[in-house]
Amino acid sequence: MKYLALMVLPVIACSALAEEDPFAGGEPNKAVVEKDDAFEVVADPAGKAYFPEGRASYYTKELLAMKEPSVLSPLEKGVDRVFRFTCLRSFHDPLVVRITEAGGIVTARAVQLHRDESYRPVGIVHDKTWELDEKSKKAIAEIVPTRKDFWMPLSDAEETLSGLDGSTWIFEVHDKEGYRMVDVWSPGVLSSMDMEEMKKMLDGRGLDLSKIRDFRVYKRTGEKLLEIGEILPKPEERY
């Protein structure tokens, strides 16, 4: 399997003002965000569902607190593509980088949300929106995954390869072909495992390990986007 060649991108930080974000607007409902039910599924600031039915979980509350829009909902007029990477770590702040392409203009938003000791959203501690220059736009086109195998649903074996802690890496895209998403548990951990370790993790459940994908492409893609957004955590805090 061939994977995307990722490269370091030069970016121009035009402004961190939220109004330059094509999806800016709307405020998260404070009462909803602060509820104790960590597993409640909530809508985005405009009242639109974040994920397809059956695929949403606790992390909708994190996205709402970040004032992030739904990528699932129909594209705004003039928007060609939206790609978002959400990194949800068990013991550290949630992170998001979203790329929006509209009429030849490519903007990015990078957000870090702080949570309290009970893992409830407290406030945004990093929020930057900027426009990419021509060189960066060309390079970002190579980073945003378009290969169909990147977006393939996880197999039963791949779904089972997960732990209680670690992190959830969620990739979403909405373009002329529609909406796709894939969420992977700690790709840095999975990509370092050999077949024997995976067999032990599956604990004799009889699942087919012959077609386990190479999770390194998710690790590289996510880390590069976090680096671009200037919110790449230390290696020991990524998983």
C-alpha positions as CSV (number, residue, x, y, z in Angstrom):
1,M,0.0,0.0,0.0
2,K,1.3,3.5,-0.9
3,Y,0.8,6.4,1.4
4,L,0.9,10.1,1.2
5,A,4.2,11.9,1.2
6,L,3.9,14.5,4.0
7,M,6.0,17.6,4.0
8,V,6.6,20.6,6.3
9,L,4.4,23.5,5.2
10,P,5.2,27.2,5.3
11,V,2.1,29.1,6.4
12,I,1.2,32.7,6.7
13,A,-0.7,33.7,9.8
14,C,-2.9,36.5,8.4
15,S,-5.1,36.7,11.5
16,A,-6.4,34.8,14.4
17,L,-9.8,36.5,14.3
18,A,-12.7,34.1,14.3
19,E,-14.6,36.1,11.7
20,E,-12.1,35.0,9.0
21,D,-13.2,31.4,9.5
22,P,-15.9,30.6,6.9
23,F,-17.7,28.6,9.6
24,A,-17.4,31.1,12.4
25,G,-20.5,32.1,14.3
26,G,-22.7,30.7,17.0
27,E,-21.9,30.1,20.7
28,P,-21.9,26.7,22.4
29,N,-24.8,26.3,24.9
30,K,-23.0,26.7,28.3
31,A,-25.6,24.7,30.1
32,V,-25.2,21.8,27.7
33,V,-21.4,21.9,27.8
34,E,-21.3,21.8,31.6
35,K,-23.7,19.0,32.1
36,D,-22.3,16.0,34.0
37,D,-23.4,13.5,31.4
38,A,-20.1,13.0,29.6
39,F,-21.6,10.6,27.1
40,E,-24.5,12.8,26.0
41,V,-24.5,13.5,22.2
42,V,-25.0,17.2,21.4
43,A,-25.4,19.3,18.2
44,D,-23.0,22.0,16.9
45,P,-23.6,25.7,17.6
46,A,-26.1,25.9,14.7
47,G,-28.0,22.9,16.0
48,K,-26.7,20.5,13.3
49,A,-25.6,16.9,14.0
50,Y,-21.8,16.4,14.2
51,F,-21.7,12.8,13.0
52,P,-24.0,10.2,11.3
53,E,-26.5,8.4,13.5
54,G,-24.8,5.8,15.6
55,R,-21.3,7.1,15.1
56,A,-21.4,10.1,17.5
57,S,-20.1,9.9,21.1
58,Y,-18.9,12.0,24.0
59,Y,-16.6,14.0,21.8
60,T,-19.5,16.0,20.4
61,K,-19.4,18.0,23.6
62,E,-15.7,18.7,23.1
63,L,-16.4,20.0,19.6
64,L,-19.2,22.1,20.8
65,A,-17.0,23.7,23.5
66,M,-14.5,24.5,20.7
67,K,-17.2,26.2,18.7
68,E,-16.5,23.8,15.9
69,P,-19.2,23.4,13.1
70,S,-20.6,20.2,11.8
71,V,-18.6,18.8,8.8
72,L,-21.4,16.4,8.2
73,S,-24.0,19.1,7.3
74,P,-24.3,20.4,3.7
75,L,-21.4,22.5,2.6
76,E,-21.9,26.3,2.9
77,K,-22.3,28.1,-0.4
78,G,-18.9,28.6,-2.1
79,V,-17.2,26.0,0.1
80,D,-15.5,23.2,-2.0
81,R,-14.1,21.0,0.8
82,V,-13.8,20.8,4.5
83,F,-11.3,18.5,6.3
84,R,-11.0,18.1,10.0
85,F,-8.7,16.2,12.3
86,T,-9.8,15.8,15.9
87,C,-7.3,14.4,18.5
88,L,-8.9,13.4,21.8
89,R,-6.4,12.3,24.4
90,S,-7.5,10.6,27.6
91,F,-5.4,12.7,30.0
92,H,-4.6,15.9,28.0
93,D,-6.4,18.7,26.2
94,P,-8.5,17.9,23.0
95,L,-7.0,19.3,19.8
96,V,-8.6,20.2,16.4
97,V,-7.2,21.3,13.1
98,R,-9.7,22.1,10.3
99,I,-8.9,23.0,6.7
100,T,-11.5,24.8,4.6
101,E,-11.2,25.3,0.8
102,A,-13.5,27.9,-0.8
103,G,-13.0,29.4,-4.2
104,G,-9.3,28.9,-4.3
105,I,-8.8,30.3,-0.8
106,V,-7.6,27.8,1.8
107,T,-8.0,28.6,5.5
108,A,-7.0,26.6,8.6
109,R,-8.2,26.7,12.2
110,A,-6.3,25.2,15.1
111,V,-7.9,24.8,18.5
112,Q,-6.9,23.5,21.9
113,L,-9.5,23.1,24.6
114,H,-8.7,22.9,28.3
115,R,-10.6,20.5,30.5
116,D,-10.9,20.4,34.3
117,E,-10.0,17.5,36.6
118,S,-13.4,16.0,35.9
119,Y,-12.7,16.2,32.1
120,R,-15.4,18.9,31.6
121,P,-14.6,21.7,29.1
122,V,-13.2,24.8,30.8
123,G,-12.2,27.1,27.9
124,I,-10.3,27.4,24.7
125,V,-6.5,28.1,25.3
126,H,-5.4,28.2,21.7
127,D,-7.5,29.4,18.7
128,K,-5.8,30.5,15.5
129,T,-7.4,30.9,12.1
130,W,-5.2,31.8,9.1
131,E,-5.0,31.8,5.3
132,L,-2.5,29.6,3.5
133,D,-0.2,31.0,0.8
134,E,0.0,29.4,-2.7
135,K,3.0,27.2,-1.8
136,S,1.2,26.0,1.3
137,K,-2.1,25.4,-0.6
138,K,-0.3,23.1,-3.0
139,A,1.4,21.2,-0.2
140,I,-1.8,20.8,1.9
141,A,-3.5,19.2,-1.1
142,E,-1.0,16.3,-0.7
143,I,-1.8,16.1,3.0
144,V,-5.6,16.0,2.9
145,P,-6.3,12.3,2.3
146,T,-8.2,11.5,-0.9
147,R,-7.2,7.9,-1.3
148,K,-10.2,5.6,-0.7
149,D,-8.3,3.2,1.4
150,F,-7.7,5.9,4.0
151,W,-11.4,6.3,4.5
152,M,-12.3,2.6,4.4
153,P,-14.4,1.6,7.5
154,L,-12.4,-0.3,10.1
155,S,-12.7,-4.1,10.0
156,D,-13.9,-6.0,13.1
157,A,-10.4,-6.8,14.0
158,E,-9.3,-3.2,13.6
159,E,-12.2,-2.0,15.7
160,T,-11.2,-4.4,18.5
161,L,-7.6,-3.1,18.5
162,S,-8.2,-0.4,21.1
163,G,-7.6,0.3,24.8
164,L,-9.3,2.1,27.7
165,D,-6.8,5.0,27.6
166,G,-4.7,6.4,24.8
167,S,-6.4,8.7,22.3
168,T,-9.0,8.7,19.6
169,W,-8.0,10.3,16.2
170,I,-11.0,11.3,14.1
171,F,-10.6,12.3,10.5
172,E,-13.5,13.8,8.5
173,V,-13.9,15.2,5.0
174,H,-16.8,16.7,3.1
175,D,-16.4,17.5,-0.6
176,K,-18.3,16.9,-3.8
177,E,-18.2,13.2,-3.2
178,G,-20.0,13.6,0.1
179,Y,-19.0,13.0,3.8
180,R,-16.6,10.4,5.1
181,M,-15.1,9.8,8.5
182,V,-12.8,7.3,10.1
183,D,-11.8,7.2,13.8
184,V,-8.7,5.3,14.9
185,W,-7.5,4.5,18.4
186,S,-3.9,5.6,19.2
187,P,-2.4,5.1,15.7
188,G,1.1,5.7,17.2
189,V,0.6,2.7,19.5
190,L,-1.0,0.5,16.8
191,S,1.7,1.3,14.2
192,S,4.4,0.1,16.6
193,M,2.8,-3.3,17.3
194,D,3.8,-6.5,15.6
195,M,1.4,-9.3,14.7
196,E,2.0,-11.2,17.9
197,E,1.2,-8.2,20.0
198,M,-2.0,-7.7,18.1
199,K,-3.0,-11.3,18.5
200,K,-2.6,-11.0,22.3
201,M,-4.6,-7.8,22.3
202,L,-7.5,-9.6,20.5
203,D,-7.3,-12.3,23.1
204,G,-8.1,-15.3,20.9
205,R,-11.4,-13.9,19.5
206,G,-10.8,-15.5,16.1
207,L,-10.7,-12.2,14.1
208,D,-8.9,-12.0,10.8
209,L,-5.6,-10.1,11.2
210,S,-4.4,-10.6,7.6
211,K,-5.8,-7.3,6.4
212,I,-4.8,-5.0,9.2
213,R,-4.0,-1.7,7.6
214,D,-0.8,0.2,8.2
215,F,-1.8,2.9,10.8
216,R,1.3,4.9,10.2
217,V,-0.5,7.0,7.6
218,Y,-3.0,8.2,10.2
219,K,-0.1,9.0,12.6
220,R,1.8,11.0,10.0
221,T,-1.2,12.9,8.7
222,G,-2.5,13.8,12.2
223,E,0.9,14.9,13.5
224,K,1.6,17.0,10.4
225,L,-1.7,18.9,10.8
226,L,-1.0,19.5,14.5
227,E,2.4,20.8,13.7
228,I,1.0,23.1,11.1
229,G,-1.5,24.4,13.7
230,E,1.3,24.9,16.2
231,I,-0.4,22.5,18.7
232,L,1.7,19.4,18.3
233,P,2.1,17.9,21.8
234,K,5.2,16.2,23.2
235,P,5.6,12.6,21.9
236,E,4.6,11.1,25.2
237,E,1.4,13.2,25.3
238,R,0.1,12.2,21.8
239,Y,-1.4,8.8,22.6
